[in-house]
């Protein structure tokens, strides 16, 4: 049985394949590092968002103003539109908007 003949092009192909694998491994490591960084940011955001933030200077007044303005608008919606699914959705989304606005106020750093 004779030994397989390894040509220069075969040797170069093997070398190229190894270089590609190494480069792919580096790319995967960067992706994992990026994913870990993203996970860390997500965990920090979760910690911040699910922590009680007592009102600071002026925030309570801003909450009340936000609620009062939304209440005025909700009353207008109730008077100007017929009772319907659409009216209910409008009021629900207004409540949701106030909730998110208050969350923005409470979470400010």
N, C-alpha and C positions, 0 to 999 in steps of 0.2 A: 504494500500500500504506500502510495507516495504522499508526501506532506502537501497540504494545500498551499498554493502559491498566493502570497499576499502581495498585491500590487500596491503601488504608491497611492493610487486613487482609493483603494479600499482602506488603507491606513488613514488617509485624509478624511474619509467619510466617517470612520470610527471616531477620530479626533473631533470632528465637527459635531457628531452626535453627543459626545461627552460635554462639549462646550455648551450645546443647547440645553442639556439636562442641568448643568450648573447654573446657567442663566435663568432657566425656569425655576429652579430652587430659590434663587435670589428674589425673583419676582414673587413667588409664593410667600417668602419670608416678609417681603414688604407688605403684601396684602394682609398677612396675619398681624403684622405690626399695626397697620392701618385699622384693621378690624378691632384690635385690642384698644387702640386709641379711641375709636368710635364708641366701643362698649364703655370705656371709662367715662367718656363725656355723657353717655346715656345714663349711667349710674349716678353721676353727679347731678344731672337734671332731675332724675327721679327723687334723689335725696332732697333737693331743693323744693320740688313741686309738692311733695307729700309731707312737708314739714309745716307746722303751724307758724304763721308769721303774724305776731301781734301788731295791731295798728301802731304806726309811728306818727310823728308830727304831721298833722294835716290830713292824714289818710282817712280818718273817720268822716270828716267833712266831705271829702271827695266821694266816699262810698254813698253817703246820704244824698248828695247832689245827683250822682249817677242814678240812684234808685228813684228819686223824685222826678227827674226828667223822663225816665223810662216809664214811670207810672202815668205821667201826663200823656205820653204817646200811646200807651196801652189803652187808656180811657178813650182817646180819639179813635183808635182802631175799633174798639167795642161799639162806639156810637155811630161810626161812619160806614161800617161794613156789616153785612148780614152774618148772623151766627152760622158758621159753616166750618168745614174741615180747614179751608184756607185761612179763615180768621183764627182758628185754634193754632194753626201752624205759625201764623204771624206773631201771635202772643207768645207761643213757646220759644220761637227764635229770638224774640225781644228779651225774654227772660235769660236765654242762653247768652245773648250779647252782653247783658249786664253782668252775668256771672263771670264771663271771660274778662271784661273790663275790670271788675273787682279783683280778679286773680292777678291781672297785670299790675294793678296798684299794690296789692299785698306782696307780690314777689319782687318788686323793684329793689335793687340793691343800692 
